[in-house]
Amino acid sequence: MNLKTAIRPTRRHAAVLGAVAGVAALTLTAATGPASAARDEHHASKAKPTVVLVHGAFADSSSWNGVIERLRREGYPVIAPANPLRGLASDAEYVHSVLKSVKGPVVLVGHSYGGAVISEAAADSPQVKALVYVAAFAPEKGESALGLSNKFPGSTLGTALNPVPFPLPGGGTGTDLYIKADKFHHQFAADVPKPVTDLMAATQRPVAASALDEKATTAAWKTIPSWDLITTQDYNIPPAAQRFMAQRAHAHTVEIKASHAVSVSHPGAVTRLIEQAAQATSH
């Protein structure tokens, strides 16, 4: 047998193997093509609720930046609307309007006074599957943020405030509350580097004094599962008040040695609690 005859079967076998490989490649392409990718994307989006972050008094939406970065890395859609800080009922109506614009399930998170706002806003929002309170108020119907803060000793906020009058739209005068710049670091964010708190003090959003004294009309935590991050070095909301509200709401509770500005100083801990809430309610 010469060399030419010997190699013919090998070429035929190669052709057959090539054809088989081509069919396999086509099958693989069909299985992993655009339709499959769309299905995967659909399942992924279905498994990840939108996280809506509501800031409180003396802060703005940028206070959530570290949390937003971490949540997005984990694939969560995130919205951090500006809380008007004008009045509990009107602030809750505004957040409720934001919730209505979101498709699919929501994990609603509130910091400080923002906790009172989410408790109202979520009451008629069936897409809200979990509430997360971050160093926050969770009032019962008829309670105010100010009343809850004064219910237990430990808050030094009153002496740190600078009241500033402002004109009301319908006439008359209201009072905006700011934390004094020279007291902001110690009062609000003692575990945050001072250069950062200097910027936070300059950009703080004031809250209308009447908003802190306005009584809640509902308590969504009675019907929606809740999680609570309690800050044990908090000079705005006493830790005892936070524990009282968390226990009353039967919240899944985590305590952390942190200031009131825990979303800035410990964004990882805040993110982990939000993810726990999302995973527990995404069924």
N, C-alpha and C positions, 0 to 999 in steps of 0.2 A: 504494500500500500504506500503510495507516495504522499508527500506532505499536503498537497492540494486536496486529495480525497479525505484525508484525516480531519481537516478543519471544517468541512461542510456541516456535519451535524452540530458542531458547536455554534456556528452562525445561526442555524435554524433555531436552536434552543434559546439563543440570545434574543432573537426576534420575538419568540413566544413570551419570554420573560419580560421583554420590554412592553408588549401589549398588555400583559397582566398588570404591570406596574402603572401603566397609563390609566387603566380602569380604576385601580385603587386610588390613584391621585384624584381622578374625577369624583369618586365617591367621597373622599376626604374633603374636597372642596365644597361639595354639596352639603356636607354635614357641618362645615365650619364657615359657610358663606354668610352673606348679609342677613338672611332670615334667621339663622341661628344666633348671630351676634345681636340682632334685635331682641330675640327671646331672652338672651342672657341679660341684656341691658334692662329689659322689662322686669325680670325677676330681681335684679339688683336694686332697681329703683323702688320696687314694691317692698323690699326688705328694709329700706332705709326711710324712716319718716322724716319729714321736714322739722328741723329744730328752729323754733322761734324764740329769740332771746330778748327779754325786756329789761332794760336797765332801770335803776332807781334814781332817787334824788342825789344831787351833787355829782352826777356822773353823766356820761353820754354813751352812745353805742360803741365807741372805740374801746370802752372798758372790757368788751368781750373779745377783742382782737386775738389774744392768745388762745382762747377757747375756739373761736371760729377757725383758726388755722388748723387746729388739731382735729376738729370735727370734719372738716373738708378733706383732710388726708385720709380719713376713714370712710369717705364717700357719702357723708350726710349733706343734704341741701340745708342751707342755713339762711335765716333772715334775722336781722337785728334792727327793728324799727326804732325810730326816735319816740320815746315816751314823752308826751307833752308836759307832764308834771303840773297840770293846771287844776285838776280836780279828779277825785276817784272815779266818779260816774262817767265823766267825759273822757278821761284817759282810757277807761275800760272799753268804752264805745269805740274809740279809735283803734285800740288793739284788736277788738272784735272784728272791725272792718278789714284789718290786715289778715286775720285768720280766714275770713271768707274768701280771700283771694288765693289761698293756698289749696292746691289739689292734693288729696290723699291725707293720710294720718299725720298728726302733729304732736311733737313733744314740746310743751310750752314751759319756758323757764323764766323765772323772775328773780331779780336781785333787789334786796332791801324793800323800799316802797313798791317796786315792781312786782313783788309777791302779792300785795293787796290787789294790784291791777289785774294780774292773771287770774286771781281767784274770782273776780267779777267777770272778766272777759270770756272765760272758758265755760261759763254756766250754760250758755245756749250755743255751744260750738261742739257738735257731736264728733268732729274729726280730731278733737284733742283727746289723745289716749293716755297721756301722763302729764303730771305737773311736777316741776322741779323747783324747789325753793332754795335759793342760795343766799345765806345770811339774810333771810327775808321775812316779811310779815305774811301771816296766813290768818287773817281775821275771820271771826265768826260774824254772822249777821248782827248788825248793831254795834260792832266794835270799830275803832279807828286805829290807825298806826300809832298816833300819839298816845292814845290810851293804853295800848299794849306795851309800848316802850316804857311808860311810866308805871306799869303794873309791877315791875321788878326793879330792884336797885342795880346800878352799874353803868347807866348811860351818862356820859358827860357832854352830850351833844348840845344841850341848851346853852351852856356858857361859851361854846365855840361858834355860835351862829351870829351872822350879821344880817339883820332885817333891813330890807330895802323896799320902799313903797313903789307901786306901779299902778298906772291907770287901768281901770276895768273897762271892757268894751261898752257896757251899757251905762257907764258913769260910776262914780265912786272910786275908791282906792283899795287895792289889795296889797298884800305883803309878800314879797319874795324872800326866801331864806337861802343864804349862802353860808358855807363854812369859811371862817376868816382864813386868809391866805397863810398867816403865820402859825395857825393851829391845824391846818389841813393834814399835814404829814402825820402828826401824832394821833389826831382824832379819827381820821378816815383810813389811813393806809400806812401804818407804822412799819410794816414789813416789806414795803416797796421802797427802792432806792429814792433818796430825796430829789435828785434831778428829775426823776419821773413824776413824783408827786407835786413838784413845783409846776410842771406842765398841766397836771390834772387839776390843780387848784385854779390855774388861770382859765381853763376851759370848762370848768364845772357848770352844769346846768342847774339853775336854782329851782326850788320847788315852792309852789304857792303854799303859804302856811295853812290855808283853809283845806288844802288837799290832805294834809297829814291829820287833820281833825275831822274829816268827812267819814261818816259811818258806812260800813259795808252793808249792802242789801242782799247779798247771797254769798255762799261759800262753796265753790266748785269742788274743793277737796273732799267734800262729803260723799261725792259720787264718782270722782276720778282718782285713780291710784296716784299717790304722791311720794316724792323723794325729797329729802331735806339735808342740806349741808349746813351744819352748825359751826360757827366760828367762835372759838373759845377766848380769843383776845379782841373781842369786838367792843368798841366804846360807843357805837351808835345804837345797836339793838343788843341789850344784855343777853348773854348766853342762856340765862335762866328763862328769859322770855322766849327765846328760840326753841328751847327744849319743850316748854309748855305747849307751844303751838304745834310742834312736830308730833308730840305724843298724842295730842288731841286729834290730830289728823290721821293717826295711825300710819305715819310716813315711814318709809325705809330711810333710816337716819345714819349719817356719817358725821363724826366730829373731827375738826381739824384745828390745829394751833395756828390761827391766822387772824389777820385784821379784818375789818369790814370789807375791804377791797380785795377779797379773796380771788375774784376772777382775774385780777391783775397779778397778784403775788403767787397764786397757785393754780394757774389755768389747767394744769394736768389733772389735778384732783377734781376740779369742776367738770371737766370733760368726761372723766371716768364715771362720775355719778349720772351724767346725762346719758351716756351710753348704756349704763345699767337700766335706766328707765326705758330707753328705746328698745333694748333687747327683750326686756320683760313684757313689753306690751305689743310687740310686733309678731303677733300670732294670728 
